[in-house]
């Protein structure tokens, strides 16, 4: 799937993440540097929006799926679940 063919999220914070993820995926595909960048972006996003943990983590997982980084995104269901940690 072409990443540029997918409409960016309407949430301004997620739109920035979408742009950054596309750049990192174009550079690294599914390699470790992509996932390191993904985790860094996730942590930055969550520091700015700590009360929206599950929605933001799920949105980022869906973006990774849209890019082709994963075949099927694993979504969080628990209210107190944490995102990927380093």
Steps between C-alpha positions, in 0.01 A plus 500: 500500500625847421524703822426829325167363375362481853319802640675642810318498834283802584653532850785756465731308735445179306542677165853598605570142613363366170742722304794394716407131478481519121846656489648237729332215313631632167852501648497179702200285403440239776852512644603577856562872433135538392377340822738709712366815335143369548559453874659844531203662325259304717669614820505863385132487408403343831695754703289770337171305529524266804123460540452372145738202523290222346356705213839639401681167524228335292512779244875460463466123467240550226738740322778241510258250348400746225865554415561127474732482801279230651247267342244542777528762775460388860257739665470573870172425673575565864454843642821478702710322240835650417658562163827360383780575740871524433 
